[in-house]
Amino acid sequence: MTTGSKGKVILVSFEFPPYIGGAGAVAQDYATYLGQQGSVVVLTSTHKDRKKVDEDYEIHSVKSVRKIQPIFFYRKFSTIYDESVTHIILNDAGACLMAALFFSEALKSKSIVFVHGSEDRKLLENQGLLFRLFKVRNRYLSLLRSCQLVIGVSEFLKGKFITKTRFPELANKFLVIRNSVNTEDIKCNHARPAAFNDPSKTILFSASRLVERKGYGNMLKLFREVIQIDDGFVWYIAGDGPYEPILREKIDNYGLNRYVKLLGAIEKEAIWSYYGHADCFWQLSDFQEGLGLVYLEAALCGCPVIGYNEGGIPEVVNNQTGILFNRGESDAIIACLLSKSFKGLNREVVMHTAQSMNQERKHLLLDKIGYKTH
């Protein structure tokens, strides 16, 4: 039961499922959760594969020109905003850019800013001509000073962000709410995906937006060395994005078409079976991931994970759920894959350990914005 004053919440997120990405997953999670408490409107980008679903929130989509997305978003925002809106959640860097450029002080004061890990690169340190011309760094810092609350997904990210902004007072309004996975959606006993059509192969799986800095170029080089020694592997990659055509070309040039399969975007309710039937989930991102929720998702399905021992990843992965490497340990990663040492992790232990890490903390936001639950 929920009591208290509940106004309308607008959640702005350029990324939202069926885009595969951590920020989009968080946006959907909060939209669902807050929609069960009150009125929530989601403002996001159009996507050709988005289907109308029966949820406790509305979706307003924005079709825009990429270079000037914030203008289109703010125009749409202005049509759905009214005085009944008590809180504006700015979920990703694109949403924060829109707010930094166009929000009045009154709108900033209603805003809750989420930090996922790319904001320093995209907003604080971006030296693009338009970013310098419009003084985006200063505008973003002004948004941070005026907003109600800043939410980060890990202790690592909190420390990093306060250092990058050179704004120590930010600690007074910075709340760490580690993302969690809605385990009600997980059905890891789904039938084996049709794509996994050769049970004799060791299956590696990755899932993310296909962007260059997610590490696929380096992973492909490592995987090629593995295949040259042991061709009993197949690597499936779920997701779409601007790096896809480049990745396809690299796969072709390396002669790995038989061993690397691009699956495209997979809807959230279907991806659990891929985790559940893969032998290992691996993602060697060039980003310092703020948390790495995708590693936790895989582990919750009993799938051992491989990642880098940096950023927020160690906050959701330990030696019972996966194997972490320092950046640059290419030979050790190759040896791990060839020895299939990840198969030494008991899948039941992986699952139960991940469940203990998957603590639901979204109620902290409800308390902060005045929704009292009991």
Phi, psi and omega in degrees: 000140181239135177233172178106171181284127183233104174269187180277141176248131171254124178252115181257122179212114178300327180258133179201141179310142017276008168303135176266117180181153184298316182296320179295321178296319178297317180301314179296320181298313180289325178299317179295313184294310181290330178297334177283346181259331184192205184267123181230133175241128179258129175248117186211176180284151174292152176212130186297336183260004180286129181253148177290125181234157180273095181235171180272021178218157176265150173241127171246119184263147181241121173264123189215166172273128191306314186295334183235035179307317183303327179295313181295321180295317182292323177300316178291320178304318183297335181278340182252350180279138170212180187289350176284349179284121180257336182217140178238115179267121177258099196276331184222180185298324178297317178297319179292325176297315176304311183294319181298325182279326194235344186285141170285170177299324180296319178289321177301321183291343177266359190268146171241119186261123174266143179238122183249344176130341181260000186295325179298315181289320187275329188240323185271326187243005182291120182256020175299154185304312182292325180293323177287320182298318182265009175050053186298321180304310181296323180292322179293318177297323176297320177299316180297322180292326187266342186289164179291318193201146172243131182240126175244159188264359179201160176295323176304313184293323178302309181297316180298316186290319179295323176294315183294322181282343186053044186226073186299333179297344179299335180301333182289339179239013182263120180245127176270118173235098180296132180297148175232166181253134177286101186289347176295336181277347187274124174228082188285356177266015174306157175301151179303132179304142181300329180296330179277070193265005179230095184294350180279347183269148170277123189258120170260145184223142174222152179210124178186174164296139181274088175237155190303319188278006172282358170093009187293329179297313178293318179299322181296321178296316179296318182294323178299320179294323177297312183296327179296337179261320183218111183269022181268023180246150166227136181246119178256136182236121178257136177137165174223170181156178187295340181276353186303310181297326178292318179296318178300318181295319179296317178302317180293315181297326179278356181067036185250018184300331179285341191245343179237122185240122176269122186265349187074186179292137178241131181295149188304318184292343181263340190288338183299325180292331177292314174302314188294336183249359175279151177280332181201138170260128177227141179207115181248074187289143172284342175285151164276097187298133180298322176217308183089055184299332183297329177293321178292320177303312181298314182296326178297341176262010178083009184269118177299149185237155173233131179202185177271145180274067182202171181063218181270358185301317179297347177282346179232002179228133172226185186288356174267344181247345182186190181232123181251140181237152171283150179301135179098353181273056186298316182297321180292324179293315178300316180297322178297317180294314182295324180279347182055039183295339176297336178288348176284350177276125180292124186294328176293320177293318176305311183297312184290325177294318178297322179298323179290334177278339189272061182279130179283121183231010183296338180299338178298324177291319179302317179296321182292325184264007172095008173270116180260127180245145174201000000 
